[in-house]
Amino acid sequence: MYKLVKPNLEHKAKFLDYLDDWGDQSMTPLTSDMKDMSYEDLLSYFYQAEHDINLPRGYVPDSNYFFVDEHNEIFGFVNIRHYLNDILLKIRGHIAYGIRPSKRGMGLSKIMLELALIEAKKKGINRVLMVCDKSNIASAKSIIANKGILENEVYDVTDHKIIQRFWIDLSDE
């Protein structure tokens, strides 16, 4: 049984273990400035981000969740942006997520995204933009399994990658 939960102080040790699982990989679900924060500061940032308090320029309100099992083991992380600005519309989308490396290949990404879409719907987002690197076939499969329809591909000049843009319609859910 998997679920999304709001990060809290009780998750600290399991979150640090989750981050360790990523090792030296630069690609984690957290931005580089978040990786340098203490866990307590990260929780404060999550609260501010959700309630639109003192967000850095160019950021939009968002909600953050851990994807956990019945033992509160953290298997993944989800970030849901409440609306899109220009850059999110072009190459970032509404939802960012990541499964810890040791738990990949088990179909968990599909489940995590399904739960994230339920949360997005609760926030009044009826049409969700999902993006992934063209080379990330597993992510594309999870998006398509959750009714994602490929709109187009764009070039991300910052990361020098092709980004696939999918839309998921939640209005009839």
Backbone bond lengths (Angstrom), bond angles and torsions (degrees), N, CA, C in turn:
res aa  C-N    CA-C-N  psi(-1)  N-CA   C-N-CA  omega(-1)  CA-C   N-CA-C  phi
1 M - - - 1.453 - - 1.526 108.27 -
2 Y 1.297 116.35 118.35 1.455 122.12 -179.63 1.524 109.61 -111.24
3 K 1.340 115.38 153.24 1.460 120.45 178.39 1.520 108.98 -155.21
4 L 1.330 115.19 164.25 1.459 121.76 171.97 1.519 107.48 -99.56
5 V 1.331 115.80 135.45 1.460 120.76 178.07 1.524 108.91 -132.36
6 K 1.318 114.84 150.79 1.463 119.96 175.25 1.531 108.25 -72.84
7 P 1.320 117.72 135.32 1.457 120.46 176.60 1.538 110.89 -60.88
8 N 1.332 115.97 138.99 1.458 120.68 174.71 1.522 109.27 -145.37
9 L 1.325 116.36 178.82 1.464 120.59 -175.34 1.534 112.70 -60.37
10 E 1.324 117.14 -30.34 1.465 120.33 -179.37 1.531 112.57 -64.74
11 H 1.305 117.64 -19.67 1.468 121.78 -177.92 1.530 113.86 -88.30
12 K 1.324 118.00 -2.75 1.460 120.52 -169.44 1.529 113.38 -53.15
13 A 1.311 118.79 -54.34 1.474 121.31 -176.51 1.527 110.71 -62.40
14 K 1.315 117.09 -41.81 1.466 120.16 -179.25 1.533 111.08 -70.55
15 F 1.332 116.85 -31.34 1.461 119.38 176.33 1.527 110.63 -68.50
16 L 1.321 117.13 -42.60 1.463 119.72 178.63 1.525 110.55 -62.65
17 D 1.329 117.24 -37.25 1.467 121.40 174.63 1.527 110.40 -64.28
18 Y 1.328 115.87 -41.59 1.467 121.39 177.35 1.527 110.32 -58.45
19 L 1.332 116.76 -46.66 1.465 120.09 179.24 1.530 111.48 -64.38
20 D 1.330 117.18 -39.39 1.470 120.46 178.30 1.522 111.38 -59.81
21 D 1.320 116.16 -32.94 1.476 120.73 -179.96 1.523 111.23 -61.04
22 W 1.324 117.05 -27.05 1.461 121.04 179.94 1.528 111.48 -77.08
23 G 1.332 117.22 -18.81 1.461 120.83 179.06 1.516 111.89 58.44
24 D 1.319 115.61 -136.89 1.471 121.09 -177.87 1.525 112.87 -87.99
25 Q 1.331 117.41 6.73 1.462 119.21 -178.76 1.522 109.90 -62.45
26 S 1.300 115.68 134.46 1.461 119.39 179.15 1.523 110.98 -76.36
27 M 1.318 116.88 -20.64 1.463 120.91 -175.35 1.522 110.79 -94.27
28 T 1.320 116.66 93.19 1.454 121.78 171.06 1.517 106.26 -120.38
29 P 1.328 117.61 166.97 1.466 119.05 178.98 1.527 113.77 -68.95
30 L 1.326 118.13 -7.68 1.456 121.10 179.96 1.520 110.46 -99.30
31 T 1.312 116.24 145.45 1.466 119.83 175.36 1.522 109.12 -71.09
32 S 1.300 116.93 162.47 1.464 120.64 -175.95 1.528 112.11 -60.21
33 D 1.338 118.21 -37.12 1.466 119.05 179.45 1.527 111.66 -69.32
34 M 1.330 118.19 -29.73 1.460 121.26 177.87 1.531 111.22 -70.59
35 K 1.332 116.93 -35.44 1.467 120.34 -178.04 1.520 111.73 -62.78
36 D 1.324 117.30 -24.94 1.463 121.34 -178.22 1.532 112.83 -89.83
37 M 1.327 118.03 -3.95 1.461 121.61 -178.86 1.527 110.51 -82.50
38 S 1.343 115.36 153.09 1.464 118.80 168.59 1.528 107.05 -68.75
39 Y 1.319 116.18 161.42 1.468 119.28 -179.92 1.526 110.31 -61.75
40 E 1.309 117.34 -40.14 1.461 121.27 179.98 1.527 111.32 -63.73
41 D 1.332 116.72 -40.76 1.468 120.13 176.62 1.525 111.11 -66.63
42 L 1.317 116.20 -35.49 1.461 120.29 177.50 1.532 110.22 -63.35
43 L 1.329 116.93 -43.52 1.471 120.01 177.38 1.521 110.97 -61.53
44 S 1.322 116.83 -40.25 1.467 121.13 177.45 1.524 110.32 -63.04
45 Y 1.338 116.14 -43.38 1.470 120.09 178.08 1.526 110.81 -61.44
46 F 1.337 116.98 -43.64 1.471 120.09 179.05 1.527 110.47 -58.80
47 Y 1.325 117.29 -42.12 1.465 120.73 179.12 1.532 110.02 -62.91
48 Q 1.326 116.63 -47.16 1.457 120.39 -179.75 1.529 111.12 -62.74
49 A 1.314 117.10 -40.37 1.463 120.82 -179.10 1.523 110.99 -64.55
50 E 1.317 116.32 -39.43 1.466 119.39 -178.98 1.523 111.74 -70.15
51 H 1.320 116.85 -32.11 1.459 121.05 -175.94 1.530 113.10 -104.02
52 D 1.337 116.62 13.26 1.467 122.56 175.13 1.531 111.87 56.32
53 I 1.337 115.46 48.13 1.463 121.32 -179.44 1.535 109.03 -109.94
54 N 1.316 116.73 118.36 1.471 122.30 174.85 1.528 114.44 51.96
55 L 1.315 116.90 41.18 1.463 119.45 178.80 1.525 110.32 -71.57
56 P 1.329 116.89 142.45 1.469 119.10 175.06 1.531 110.84 -59.90
57 R 1.295 115.87 153.34 1.470 121.06 178.80 1.531 109.94 -55.40
58 G 1.324 116.00 134.84 1.455 121.23 178.81 1.518 114.34 90.21
59 Y 1.336 117.21 -8.04 1.462 120.77 178.63 1.523 109.15 -91.68
60 V 1.320 116.63 154.55 1.458 122.11 174.58 1.530 107.77 -120.43
61 P 1.330 117.33 158.42 1.466 118.99 176.85 1.531 110.20 -57.58
62 D 1.323 115.38 143.40 1.459 119.71 178.59 1.522 110.27 -148.57
63 S 1.313 115.39 165.29 1.461 122.55 177.56 1.521 108.03 -122.40
64 N 1.336 115.53 142.13 1.455 121.46 -175.45 1.523 110.47 -122.96
65 Y 1.313 115.21 141.63 1.461 121.14 -176.15 1.528 110.22 -141.02
66 F 1.337 114.58 149.75 1.454 120.74 166.21 1.513 107.37 -95.69
67 F 1.315 116.17 141.65 1.463 123.62 173.66 1.524 105.34 -97.08
68 V 1.335 116.53 112.61 1.462 121.35 -172.15 1.522 111.67 -125.67
69 D 1.339 113.91 162.79 1.463 119.79 173.00 1.532 108.59 -98.67
70 E 1.323 116.63 -170.75 1.472 120.53 -176.53 1.533 113.00 -65.95
71 H 1.333 117.79 -16.21 1.466 121.92 178.29 1.536 111.66 -98.88
72 N 1.319 116.41 10.28 1.470 123.45 -176.36 1.519 112.95 61.83
73 E 1.325 116.66 23.79 1.468 121.15 170.91 1.526 106.91 -69.88
74 I 1.321 117.35 130.07 1.461 121.14 -177.73 1.532 109.08 -84.92
75 F 1.315 115.37 116.67 1.463 122.30 179.79 1.525 111.42 -101.36
76 G 1.332 116.85 -22.02 1.454 119.61 -177.38 1.516 111.63 -165.12
77 F 1.315 113.89 176.24 1.457 122.70 -178.54 1.522 108.20 -136.15
78 V 1.340 115.93 139.08 1.467 121.73 -179.40 1.523 109.52 -129.41
79 N 1.323 115.29 136.45 1.461 122.72 174.87 1.525 106.88 -123.72
80 I 1.335 116.57 122.61 1.471 121.77 179.13 1.521 108.48 -113.80
81 R 1.329 115.72 116.96 1.469 120.69 177.28 1.522 108.67 -84.92
82 H 1.313 116.20 132.51 1.462 121.06 -172.46 1.525 113.31 -70.63
83 Y 1.311 117.27 -26.57 1.460 122.26 173.77 1.518 107.85 -156.40
84 L 1.307 115.93 172.31 1.460 120.72 -175.60 1.521 111.47 -108.47
85 N 1.333 116.52 135.73 1.456 121.29 166.97 1.536 106.79 -97.68
86 D 1.298 118.45 -173.14 1.470 120.66 -174.77 1.527 113.29 -59.62
87 I 1.345 117.56 -46.09 1.459 119.71 -177.05 1.526 111.19 -69.98
88 L 1.337 117.12 -38.14 1.464 120.04 177.56 1.521 110.46 -64.93
89 L 1.318 116.46 -38.43 1.458 120.76 178.98 1.527 111.20 -65.35
90 K 1.296 116.47 -36.14 1.462 118.80 -176.63 1.531 113.08 -80.19
91 I 1.343 117.49 -49.98 1.474 117.45 -170.24 1.528 116.05 -137.88
92 R 1.328 120.25 5.11 1.469 119.41 -177.24 1.534 114.35 -119.73
93 G 1.335 118.28 -36.82 1.454 120.95 176.74 1.519 115.41 80.73
94 H 1.327 115.01 -177.75 1.460 122.76 -178.97 1.524 112.72 -79.47
95 I 1.329 117.15 -35.94 1.465 120.25 -170.32 1.524 110.08 -125.86
96 A 1.321 114.75 129.91 1.461 121.68 171.16 1.527 106.26 -116.13
97 Y 1.307 116.88 141.69 1.460 119.14 -178.45 1.518 109.96 -155.64
98 G 1.322 114.87 161.50 1.455 119.39 177.57 1.513 111.20 -158.39
99 I 1.310 115.81 136.73 1.466 123.32 174.22 1.524 107.80 -94.70
100 R 1.309 117.08 136.46 1.465 119.96 179.13 1.524 109.76 -58.42
101 P 1.310 117.53 142.37 1.466 121.18 -173.06 1.530 114.52 -53.24
102 S 1.323 118.99 -37.51 1.471 120.44 -176.77 1.528 113.20 -73.28
103 K 1.322 118.18 -8.55 1.467 121.66 -177.59 1.527 112.66 -114.22
104 R 1.317 116.88 11.81 1.465 119.83 -179.79 1.522 111.30 -77.52
105 G 1.322 115.61 161.06 1.456 121.41 177.67 1.520 113.55 78.98
106 M 1.340 117.16 14.59 1.461 121.80 -178.25 1.526 112.00 -113.94
107 G 1.343 117.53 6.20 1.462 120.97 -179.10 1.520 113.99 80.12
108 L 1.327 117.37 11.29 1.467 120.30 -176.27 1.525 112.99 -73.06
109 S 1.312 117.18 -31.12 1.463 120.78 -179.52 1.529 110.57 -60.16
110 K 1.301 116.35 -41.03 1.472 120.71 179.21 1.530 110.34 -61.98
111 I 1.333 116.83 -44.18 1.469 121.56 179.88 1.524 110.43 -65.90
112 M 1.332 116.48 -45.00 1.455 121.07 -178.93 1.529 110.52 -61.31
113 L 1.323 116.72 -43.77 1.459 119.80 179.32 1.528 110.75 -65.06
114 E 1.318 117.38 -39.93 1.466 120.62 177.51 1.534 110.39 -57.69
115 L 1.328 117.37 -44.20 1.465 121.47 178.17 1.532 111.04 -66.68
116 A 1.314 116.87 -38.44 1.469 120.81 178.33 1.524 110.85 -63.90
117 L 1.307 117.18 -37.70 1.468 120.52 178.76 1.523 111.31 -65.42
118 I 1.327 116.85 -34.57 1.470 120.66 175.63 1.531 109.35 -62.94
119 E 1.324 117.10 -43.71 1.468 121.09 178.53 1.529 110.93 -65.57
120 A 1.327 116.77 -40.54 1.468 120.21 178.27 1.527 110.16 -60.28
121 K 1.309 116.78 -43.42 1.462 121.81 179.22 1.529 110.32 -60.70
122 K 1.342 117.02 -41.49 1.467 121.19 177.98 1.526 111.32 -60.93
123 K 1.322 116.75 -28.41 1.463 121.86 -179.77 1.528 111.79 -86.61
124 G 1.331 116.72 4.81 1.453 120.26 177.29 1.518 114.02 85.43
125 I 1.313 117.68 12.09 1.466 121.11 177.33 1.529 107.30 -88.32
126 N 1.305 116.39 109.53 1.460 120.47 -176.07 1.524 113.75 -97.65
127 R 1.312 115.35 -13.33 1.463 120.38 178.28 1.524 106.51 -137.46
128 V 1.329 115.93 113.49 1.457 121.76 -172.00 1.524 110.12 -105.45
129 L 1.323 115.09 129.27 1.461 120.71 173.50 1.521 108.32 -93.01
130 M 1.325 115.64 124.16 1.464 122.96 175.52 1.516 107.43 -116.78
131 V 1.318 116.10 137.83 1.456 120.13 177.73 1.522 109.39 -129.95
132 C 1.323 115.12 155.47 1.462 120.39 172.33 1.517 108.70 -156.97
133 D 1.325 115.16 156.11 1.461 119.76 173.59 1.518 107.97 -60.77
134 K 1.302 117.20 141.47 1.460 121.02 179.45 1.529 111.16 -57.67
135 S 1.316 116.87 -30.34 1.462 120.95 -179.63 1.532 113.43 -76.35
136 N 1.331 117.58 -11.46 1.462 121.61 -178.14 1.530 109.61 -90.30
137 I 1.302 115.43 77.00 1.463 121.82 -175.53 1.525 111.36 -63.61
138 A 1.329 117.95 -37.42 1.465 120.78 179.96 1.527 110.95 -62.16
139 S 1.330 117.16 -42.93 1.456 120.22 178.94 1.525 110.72 -64.70
140 A 1.312 117.09 -43.93 1.471 120.33 178.55 1.523 110.35 -59.27
141 K 1.324 117.46 -40.64 1.473 120.58 178.86 1.528 111.22 -62.88
142 S 1.331 116.94 -40.42 1.466 120.31 178.35 1.517 111.25 -65.31
143 I 1.319 116.27 -40.65 1.464 120.93 179.09 1.533 110.28 -65.09
144 I 1.314 116.73 -46.28 1.470 121.06 179.72 1.530 110.56 -64.17
145 A 1.335 117.07 -38.64 1.473 120.80 178.22 1.525 111.63 -64.17
146 N 1.321 117.06 -21.61 1.461 121.99 177.07 1.525 111.76 -101.99
147 K 1.334 115.78 29.39 1.467 124.43 173.93 1.519 113.89 73.96
148 G 1.321 116.88 24.80 1.452 120.50 176.55 1.515 111.50 -73.21
149 I 1.323 115.92 134.58 1.459 122.94 178.55 1.531 107.89 -114.30
150 L 1.330 116.07 120.71 1.459 120.68 -179.98 1.525 109.94 -65.30
151 E 1.332 116.10 123.17 1.458 120.91 176.11 1.526 110.38 -91.20
152 N 1.343 115.52 -49.43 1.462 118.88 -178.38 1.523 109.93 -169.51
153 E 1.318 114.35 -178.71 1.450 122.14 174.48 1.521 107.49 -124.53
154 V 1.330 116.13 140.39 1.460 121.36 179.20 1.525 108.36 -130.74
155 Y 1.317 114.70 158.30 1.458 119.93 178.70 1.519 109.20 -96.26
156 D 1.327 116.88 125.18 1.460 122.78 176.74 1.525 107.16 -88.63
157 V 1.329 116.06 106.63 1.466 120.44 -175.87 1.528 111.95 -69.90
158 T 1.334 117.76 -23.44 1.462 121.02 179.10 1.525 111.36 -72.42
159 D 1.329 116.18 -49.70 1.466 120.85 -176.64 1.531 113.13 -97.78
160 H 1.340 116.51 -3.24 1.475 122.04 179.57 1.528 111.99 55.21
161 K 1.343 114.81 51.17 1.464 121.42 -179.53 1.517 109.50 -135.80
162 I 1.310 115.20 156.22 1.460 121.24 171.61 1.533 107.35 -86.67
163 I 1.317 115.17 127.81 1.467 122.43 -179.82 1.527 108.71 -108.36
164 Q 1.327 115.67 129.17 1.463 120.50 173.82 1.525 108.28 -93.19
165 R 1.331 116.20 134.80 1.464 122.96 -178.20 1.524 109.28 -113.87
166 F 1.333 115.87 119.12 1.459 122.97 -179.50 1.530 109.30 -117.42
167 W 1.323 115.56 146.16 1.460 120.81 173.53 1.522 109.04 -114.01
168 I 1.335 115.14 139.92 1.467 121.95 175.23 1.520 107.33 -122.48
169 D 1.317 116.19 120.52 1.456 121.96 -178.89 1.515 109.41 -89.23
170 L 1.332 116.99 118.02 1.460 122.46 178.99 1.521 112.44 -103.44
171 S 1.324 117.40 0.32 1.465 120.12 -172.77 1.519 113.10 -66.00
172 D 1.334 117.54 -24.10 1.471 119.45 -179.32 1.524 111.70 -101.55
173 E 1.313 117.28 8.10 1.475 120.72 -178.34 1.511 111.10 -79.98
